[in-house]
Amino acid sequence: MNAHTTQAAPGVLQSPTTESIAAGTGMDAVTLLVADLDLQTHYYRDGLALEVIEHPDARLLGTDRPDVVTLGRAGRPLVVLRHTPDLPRAQRGSAGLFHTALLFDDQAALAATLASVAQQFPHTYTGSADHLVSLAFYLTDPEGNGVELYWDRSRTLWSYGPDGRVQMDSLRLDPNAFLRDHLDDSAAPGTGGATVGHVHLQVGDVAAARGFYVDALGFDVMADWHGALFVSAGGYHHHLAMNTWNSAGAGPRASSLGLGEVAIVVPTADDVAALTSRLAFHDVAVRHDGATLRFEDPWRNAISVTTAA
């Protein structure tokens, strides 16, 4: 899916690169701005069986209850909760987060987490689907942020269309049958690895999202399904998705609770430099503090980029 740079005509400004973003690109912890830090921590720690990872701010503040709580698995951050009680709730129909998707290493770990949610927060479960490439279960946290818990089938089992795009669907998936088949008494909630597999956003216009996430950032289009765009690096089914199902026509976000920041990780500093050049070509304002590159998409969804090292 890589494009090749062509010779520009004299006097025509040419993009510094039209190649895809680095194949080793992935996602990092998603930051959520929350009103009730205790409740949200309870949900992600006890419901989703994530561990609280010590945050440097706790020592700096000299308190056991920092304003930021980071949760994850095996020391790897997955969700960052930032206490911002003065912000209003997001307006209906606005851009922002559709869901944070946590990818589990195996079905037993996913089943154990799903069972934990069923026991402690059953009202937050909203549905499930077999997407052909993955099995997914959907939740909504106590402040309305979407969460997906999923497991990927082997890439050798994925199918592709004549255009090279991955085939995905939304088929019926019985959560109780999944639990019967995969819940292992020896797999306690919190065991097994997990990562942020992808982040799904609500945007105002899919074409504009393609212009930003594909043309400017360099992600490859993997699917365009029912008005949603799925893009990735390195042939994954998707690292990011954008839809207008609840947000068609939405403009830039006002400051509100909900999505705080989407974090992308690229392999090397050279990849950050290449991305910085692309964004400059597309007139996207950036900030770089020497460690993290930050910018916003057309709907003011905040994005950060760091290196894997």
C-alpha positions as CSV (number, residue, x, y, z in Angstrom):
1,M,0.0,0.0,0.0
2,N,3.0,2.3,-0.1
3,A,2.9,5.0,-2.7
4,H,6.0,6.2,-4.5
5,T,7.2,9.8,-4.7
6,T,7.0,11.3,-8.2
7,Q,9.0,14.1,-9.6
8,A,7.2,17.4,-9.0
9,A,6.9,20.0,-11.7
10,P,9.1,23.1,-11.3
11,G,7.7,25.5,-8.8
12,V,5.2,23.0,-7.3
13,L,5.6,22.2,-3.6
14,Q,6.1,18.5,-3.1
15,S,5.4,16.5,0.0
16,P,8.5,15.4,1.8
17,T,7.3,11.8,1.7
18,T,4.2,10.0,0.5
19,E,5.3,6.6,1.9
20,S,3.3,4.9,4.6
21,I,3.9,5.5,8.3
22,A,6.5,3.1,9.8
23,A,5.3,-0.5,9.8
24,G,6.2,-0.9,13.5
25,T,3.9,1.9,14.6
26,G,1.4,1.0,17.3
27,M,-0.8,2.5,20.0
28,D,-0.1,3.5,23.6
29,A,-2.2,4.3,26.6
30,V,-5.3,6.4,26.0
31,T,-5.9,9.4,28.4
32,L,-9.4,10.1,29.6
33,L,-10.5,13.2,31.3
34,V,-12.8,12.2,34.2
35,A,-15.1,13.8,36.7
36,D,-15.1,11.1,39.3
37,L,-11.6,9.7,39.6
38,D,-12.5,7.2,42.3
39,L,-15.4,5.7,40.4
40,Q,-13.5,5.5,37.2
41,T,-10.5,3.9,38.9
42,H,-12.8,1.4,40.5
43,Y,-14.3,0.5,37.1
44,Y,-11.0,0.0,35.3
45,R,-9.2,-1.6,38.2
46,D,-11.8,-3.9,39.7
47,G,-14.2,-4.3,36.7
48,L,-11.6,-4.6,33.9
49,A,-8.9,-6.1,36.2
50,L,-6.2,-3.5,35.3
51,E,-3.5,-2.8,37.9
52,V,-2.8,0.7,39.2
53,I,0.7,1.6,38.0
54,E,2.6,4.0,40.3
55,H,2.6,7.4,38.9
56,P,5.5,9.9,39.5
57,D,3.0,12.6,40.3
58,A,2.0,10.7,43.5
59,R,5.5,11.1,45.0
60,L,5.7,14.8,43.8
61,L,2.4,15.6,45.4
62,G,3.3,13.8,48.6
63,T,0.0,12.0,48.6
64,D,-1.3,8.5,47.9
65,R,-4.2,9.9,45.8
66,P,-2.7,11.7,42.8
67,D,-4.9,13.6,40.3
68,V,-3.7,11.2,37.6
69,V,-4.1,7.4,37.8
70,T,-2.5,5.1,35.3
71,L,-3.7,1.6,34.9
72,G,-2.5,-1.3,32.8
73,R,-1.3,-4.9,32.6
74,A,2.1,-6.3,33.6
75,G,3.4,-2.8,34.1
76,R,2.3,-1.6,30.7
77,P,0.0,1.5,30.8
78,L,-3.3,1.1,28.9
79,V,-5.5,3.8,30.4
80,V,-4.6,7.1,32.0
81,L,-7.4,8.8,34.1
82,R,-6.9,12.5,34.6
83,H,-9.1,14.1,37.2
84,T,-10.8,17.2,35.6
85,P,-14.0,17.7,37.6
86,D,-14.6,21.3,36.4
87,L,-15.0,20.3,32.7
88,P,-18.5,19.8,31.4
89,R,-19.7,16.5,29.8
90,A,-19.3,16.3,26.1
91,Q,-22.3,17.5,24.1
92,R,-24.4,14.9,22.3
93,G,-23.2,14.5,18.7
94,S,-19.8,15.9,19.3
95,A,-16.5,14.5,18.0
96,G,-14.3,12.5,20.4
97,L,-13.9,8.9,21.6
98,F,-16.0,6.1,20.2
99,H,-14.0,3.5,22.1
100,T,-10.6,2.4,23.4
101,A,-9.9,-1.2,22.3
102,L,-7.9,-3.4,24.6
103,L,-6.4,-6.4,22.7
104,F,-5.8,-9.5,24.8
105,D,-3.1,-12.1,24.1
106,D,-5.4,-15.0,24.5
107,Q,-9.1,-15.9,24.8
108,A,-8.8,-17.2,28.4
109,A,-7.5,-13.8,29.6
110,L,-10.3,-12.0,27.6
111,A,-12.9,-14.4,29.1
112,A,-11.7,-13.8,32.6
113,T,-11.9,-10.0,32.2
114,L,-15.4,-10.3,30.6
115,A,-16.6,-12.4,33.5
116,S,-15.2,-9.8,35.9
117,V,-17.3,-7.1,34.2
118,A,-20.3,-9.4,34.2
119,Q,-20.0,-9.9,38.0
120,Q,-19.3,-6.3,39.0
121,F,-20.6,-4.0,36.3
122,P,-23.0,-6.0,34.2
123,H,-25.0,-2.8,33.2
124,T,-22.0,-1.5,31.4
125,Y,-22.0,-4.3,28.8
126,T,-23.4,-3.1,25.5
127,G,-22.8,-5.9,22.9
128,S,-20.5,-8.2,21.1
129,A,-19.5,-9.1,17.5
130,D,-17.4,-11.5,15.4
131,H,-15.5,-9.2,13.1
132,L,-13.9,-12.1,11.1
133,V,-10.4,-10.8,12.1
134,S,-11.3,-10.6,15.8
135,L,-13.9,-11.4,18.5
136,A,-15.0,-8.2,20.3
137,F,-17.1,-7.3,23.4
138,Y,-18.3,-3.7,24.0
139,L,-18.7,-1.8,27.2
140,T,-19.5,1.8,28.3
141,D,-17.7,3.0,31.4
142,P,-19.6,4.9,34.1
143,E,-18.9,8.3,32.5
144,G,-19.9,7.2,29.0
145,N,-16.5,6.3,27.4
146,G,-16.7,3.3,25.1
147,V,-14.4,0.3,25.7
148,E,-13.8,-2.7,23.5
149,L,-12.3,-5.9,24.8
150,Y,-11.0,-8.1,21.9
151,W,-8.9,-11.0,20.7
152,D,-7.4,-11.3,17.2
153,R,-7.5,-14.3,15.0
154,S,-4.2,-15.2,13.4
155,R,-3.4,-13.0,10.4
156,T,-3.1,-16.2,8.3
157,L,-6.9,-16.5,8.7
158,W,-7.7,-13.0,7.6
159,S,-9.3,-12.6,4.1
160,Y,-8.7,-9.8,1.7
161,G,-10.7,-8.3,-1.2
162,P,-9.3,-7.7,-4.8
163,D,-8.4,-4.2,-3.7
164,G,-6.1,-5.6,-0.9
165,R,-8.3,-4.4,1.9
166,V,-9.0,-6.7,4.8
167,Q,-12.5,-8.3,5.0
168,M,-14.4,-7.4,8.2
169,D,-18.0,-7.9,9.2
170,S,-20.1,-7.7,12.3
171,L,-21.6,-11.1,12.9
172,R,-23.5,-12.5,15.9
173,L,-21.3,-13.5,18.9
174,D,-22.8,-15.1,21.9
175,P,-21.0,-13.8,25.0
176,N,-22.3,-16.6,27.2
177,A,-21.1,-19.3,24.8
178,F,-17.7,-17.5,24.6
179,L,-17.4,-17.6,28.4
180,R,-18.4,-21.3,28.5
181,D,-15.8,-22.2,25.9
182,H,-12.9,-20.1,27.2
183,L,-13.4,-19.2,30.9
184,D,-10.7,-21.1,32.8
185,D,-10.9,-21.3,36.6
186,S,-7.1,-21.1,36.7
187,A,-7.1,-17.8,34.8
188,A,-7.9,-15.1,37.4
189,P,-9.0,-11.7,36.2
190,G,-5.9,-9.6,35.6
191,T,-3.8,-12.4,34.3
192,G,-2.6,-12.4,30.7
193,G,-1.2,-9.6,28.7
194,A,-3.1,-6.8,27.0
195,T,-2.3,-3.8,24.8
196,V,-4.1,-0.9,23.3
197,G,-4.9,-2.6,20.0
198,H,-6.7,0.3,18.4
199,V,-8.6,3.5,19.1
200,H,-11.9,4.3,17.4
201,L,-12.9,8.0,17.1
202,Q,-16.0,10.0,16.4
203,V,-15.4,12.6,13.7
204,G,-17.5,15.1,11.7
205,D,-16.6,13.9,8.2
206,V,-14.9,10.6,7.0
207,A,-13.4,12.2,3.9
208,A,-11.7,14.9,6.1
209,A,-10.6,12.1,8.5
210,R,-9.0,10.3,5.5
211,G,-7.2,13.5,4.5
212,F,-5.7,13.8,7.9
213,Y,-5.0,10.3,9.1
214,V,-4.0,8.8,5.7
215,D,-2.6,11.7,3.7
216,A,-1.0,13.7,6.5
217,L,-0.1,11.0,9.0
218,G,0.6,8.2,6.5
219,F,-1.7,5.4,7.8
220,D,-2.9,2.9,5.2
221,V,-6.6,2.4,4.5
222,M,-7.5,-1.2,5.5
223,A,-11.3,-1.0,5.2
224,D,-14.2,1.4,4.5
225,W,-17.2,-0.2,6.1
226,H,-20.7,1.3,6.7
227,G,-19.4,4.9,6.8
228,A,-16.4,4.1,9.0
229,L,-12.8,4.3,7.9
230,F,-10.2,1.8,9.3
231,V,-6.5,2.6,9.0
232,S,-3.3,1.0,10.1
233,A,0.4,0.6,9.9
234,G,2.2,-2.6,8.8
235,G,-0.9,-4.4,7.5
236,Y,-2.8,-4.7,10.8
237,H,-6.6,-4.6,10.5
238,H,-6.7,-1.2,12.1
239,H,-4.9,0.9,14.6
240,L,-7.3,3.8,14.2
241,A,-10.9,4.0,13.0
242,M,-13.1,7.0,12.4
243,N,-16.9,7.1,12.1
244,T,-19.7,9.6,11.9
245,W,-22.5,7.3,13.2
246,N,-23.2,9.7,16.1
247,S,-21.3,12.8,15.1
248,A,-21.9,13.6,11.4
249,G,-21.2,17.3,10.7
250,A,-19.5,17.8,14.1
251,G,-17.0,20.6,14.3
252,P,-14.0,21.1,16.5
253,R,-14.5,19.8,20.1
254,A,-15.1,22.1,23.0
255,S,-13.1,21.3,26.1
256,S,-15.0,18.6,27.9
257,L,-14.8,15.3,29.8
258,G,-14.0,12.2,27.7
259,L,-11.0,11.8,25.4
260,G,-7.9,13.5,26.6
261,E,-5.3,12.2,24.3
262,V,-4.6,9.4,21.8
263,A,-1.0,8.1,22.0
264,I,0.9,6.7,19.0
265,V,4.3,5.0,19.2
266,V,6.7,4.9,16.2
267,P,9.9,2.8,16.1
268,T,12.6,5.5,15.9
269,A,13.4,9.2,16.2
270,D,13.8,9.3,12.4
271,D,10.1,8.2,12.1
272,V,9.1,11.1,14.4
273,A,11.2,13.5,12.2
274,A,9.5,12.2,9.1
275,L,6.1,12.6,10.6
276,T,6.9,16.1,11.7
277,S,7.9,17.0,8.1
278,R,4.6,15.5,6.8
279,L,2.5,17.5,9.2
280,A,4.4,20.7,8.4
281,F,3.7,20.1,4.7
282,H,0.0,19.7,5.5
283,D,0.0,22.9,7.7
284,V,-0.7,21.0,10.9
285,A,0.6,22.9,14.0
286,V,2.8,20.7,16.2
287,R,4.6,21.0,19.5
288,H,7.7,19.0,20.4
289,D,9.3,19.0,23.8
290,G,12.2,16.8,22.8
291,A,10.5,13.6,23.9
292,T,6.9,13.9,22.6
293,L,5.4,15.3,19.4
294,R,1.9,16.7,20.0
295,F,-0.8,18.0,17.6
296,E,-4.6,17.9,17.0
297,D,-6.7,16.4,14.3
298,P,-9.4,18.6,12.6
299,W,-11.8,18.0,15.5
300,R,-9.3,18.9,18.2
301,N,-8.7,15.4,19.3
302,A,-5.3,15.5,20.9
303,I,-2.6,13.2,19.6
304,S,0.9,12.5,20.9
305,V,3.7,10.6,19.2
306,T,6.7,9.1,21.0
307,T,9.3,6.5,20.0
308,A,9.3,2.9,21.3
309,A,12.7,3.4,22.9
